[in-house]
Amino acid sequence: MNEIKTIKIWKYITTILVALNIILMLVMWLKPNNEPERQHTAPRDIIIGKLKFTSEQIKNYDSLIAIHRSQANYLRDKSAKLHEAFFEKLKNNQYQPTNTDSILNLIAATEKENDLMTFNHFKAVRAICNKDQQQEFDTIINEVLHIMKQGNNRRPDNMPRPPLPADGNRPPPPNRDN
């Protein structure tokens, strides 16, 4: 008789544990995911969504994007060619401070041109906003720029990597004491 009670108790305990496991699995499976999405959201979608653009504003914004992309592609290609010419000096043993400084100045000027072009793009985007949208624009612009910067950290396929010397070791950093 004692054995039967023990078996019944174990059956109840096992049934309760199985039921609790099923409930726990269902809760975990059906629970909504409260973590923020880690997917990349395009700056266009953020601006249109948070500023609540009208269809006319979206049309204007899309034309501004097309112009911006065209200019950005041109500057990206220009920068890639300048970087390639800069590092080509290593291959040909044509390193001279005056030559490399002039190419570096052109690279810096291209970077400056790119920053100014991006500034003017967002200035034009802000101009198509109404007063309320402009206030919201001012609060989201840094977020949008941060997302754009993250996207630009990926090296374009046409951007050459600096070559390693023949021995495979990187050169020492330049002397910055001057």
DOSESE-999858 format. One record per residue (C-alpha): residue number from 1; residue in one letter; y, x, z. Coordinates in steps of 0.25 Angstrom, whole numbers. Layout:
- NUM  a  Y  X  Z;
...
This chain:
- 1  m  0  0  0;
- 2  n  9  11  3;
- 3  e  6  18  -10;
- 4  i  10  5  -17;
- 5  k  24  4  -10;
- 6  t  26  19  -14;
- 7  i  23  16  -29;
- 8  k  32  4  -29;
- 9  i  43  12  -22;
- 10  w  42  23  -33;
- 11  k  42  12  -44;
- 12  y  55  6  -39;
- 13  i  61  20  -37;
- 14  t  57  24  -52;
- 15  t  62  11  -57;
- 16  i  75  12  -50;
- 17  l  77  27  -55;
- 18  v  73  23  -70;
- 19  a  83  11  -69;
- 20  l  94  20  -64;
- 21  n  91  31  -75;
- 22  i  92  20  -85;
- 23  i  105  14  -79;
- 24  l  111  28  -78;
- 25  m  107  31  -93;
- 26  l  114  18  -98;
- 27  v  126  21  -90;
- 28  m  128  35  -96;
- 29  w  124  30  -110;
- 30  l  133  18  -110;
- 31  k  145  24  -102;
- 32  p  157  26  -111;
- 33  n  161  40  -113;
- 34  n  174  43  -106;
- 35  e  175  57  -110;
- 36  p  186  60  -120;
- 37  e  182  62  -135;
- 38  r  181  76  -139;
- 39  q  182  73  -154;
- 40  h  194  78  -161;
- 41  t  204  68  -164;
- 42  a  213  70  -176;
- 43  p  228  72  -173;
- 44  r  231  61  -183;
- 45  d  222  51  -175;
- 46  i  229  54  -162;
- 47  i  243  53  -168;
- 48  i  239  40  -175;
- 49  g  232  34  -163;
- 50  k  241  38  -152;
- 51  l  254  35  -159;
- 52  k  248  22  -164;
- 53  f  253  24  -179;
- 54  t  256  13  -188;
- 55  s  249  13  -202;
- 56  e  262  17  -208;
- 57  q  263  29  -198;
- 58  i  249  33  -200;
- 59  k  252  33  -215;
- 60  n  264  42  -213;
- 61  y  257  51  -203;
- 62  d  245  53  -213;
- 63  s  255  58  -223;
- 64  l  261  67  -213;
- 65  i  247  72  -210;
- 66  a  244  75  -225;
- 67  i  257  83  -226;
- 68  h  254  91  -213;
- 69  r  240  94  -217;
- 70  s  244  99  -231;
- 71  q  254  108  -224;
- 72  a  244  113  -214;
- 73  n  234  116  -224;
- 74  y  244  124  -232;
- 75  l  248  132  -219;
- 76  r  234  134  -215;
- 77  d  230  140  -228;
- 78  k  243  149  -228;
- 79  s  239  153  -214;
- 80  a  225  156  -218;
- 81  k  229  165  -230;
- 82  l  239  172  -221;
- 83  h  228  175  -211;
- 84  e  219  179  -222;
- 85  a  229  189  -227;
- 86  f  232  194  -213;
- 87  f  217  197  -210;
- 88  e  215  203  -224;
- 89  k  224  215  -220;
- 90  l  212  219  -210;
- 91  k  202  219  -222;
- 92  n  211  228  -231;
- 93  n  216  237  -220;
- 94  q  230  233  -224;
- 95  y  235  231  -210;
- 96  q  250  234  -208;
- 97  p  258  228  -197;
- 98  t  269  223  -207;
- 99  n  259  216  -217;
- 100  t  251  209  -205;
- 101  d  264  205  -198;
- 102  s  270  199  -211;
- 103  i  257  191  -212;
- 104  l  257  187  -198;
- 105  n  271  182  -199;
- 106  l  267  173  -211;
- 107  i  255  168  -203;
- 108  a  265  165  -191;
- 109  a  275  158  -201;
- 110  t  263  150  -206;
- 111  e  259  146  -192;
- 112  k  274  142  -189;
- 113  e  275  134  -202;
- 114  n  262  127  -198;
- 115  d  268  123  -184;
- 116  l  281  119  -190;
- 117  m  273  110  -200;
- 118  t  265  104  -189;
- 119  f  278  101  -181;
- 120  n  284  94  -192;
- 121  h  272  86  -195;
- 122  f  272  80  -181;
- 123  k  287  79  -181;
- 124  a  285  70  -194;
- 125  v  273  62  -187;
- 126  r  282  60  -175;
- 127  a  293  54  -184;
- 128  i  284  43  -189;
- 129  c  282  38  -175;
- 130  n  290  28  -168;
- 131  k  297  31  -155;
- 132  d  284  27  -146;
- 133  q  275  35  -155;
- 134  q  284  47  -154;
- 135  q  283  47  -139;
- 136  e  268  46  -140;
- 137  f  268  57  -151;
- 138  d  276  66  -142;
- 139  t  265  64  -131;
- 140  i  253  67  -141;
- 141  i  258  78  -150;
- 142  n  253  89  -141;
- 143  e  239  83  -141;
- 144  v  239  82  -156;
- 145  l  244  96  -158;
- 146  h  233  101  -149;
- 147  i  222  93  -157;
- 148  m  228  99  -170;
- 149  k  228  113  -164;
- 150  q  213  111  -160;
- 151  g  210  107  -174;
- 152  n  217  119  -179;
- 153  n  209  129  -171;
- 154  r  198  128  -180;
- 155  r  199  139  -190;
- 156  p  200  134  -205;
- 157  d  189  138  -214;
- 158  n  199  146  -223;
- 159  m  205  154  -211;
- 160  p  200  168  -211;
- 161  r  195  174  -198;
- 162  p  200  188  -195;
- 163  p  190  198  -199;
- 164  l  183  207  -189;
- 165  p  184  222  -191;
- 166  a  171  229  -197;
- 167  d  166  233  -183;
- 168  g  167  218  -179;
- 169  n  176  220  -167;
- 170  r  189  213  -166;
- 171  p  202  222  -166;
- 172  p  209  224  -153;
- 173  p  221  214  -150;
- 174  p  235  219  -154;
- 175  n  243  226  -144;
- 176  r  253  216  -139;
- 177  d  261  225  -130;
- 178  n  272  227  -140;
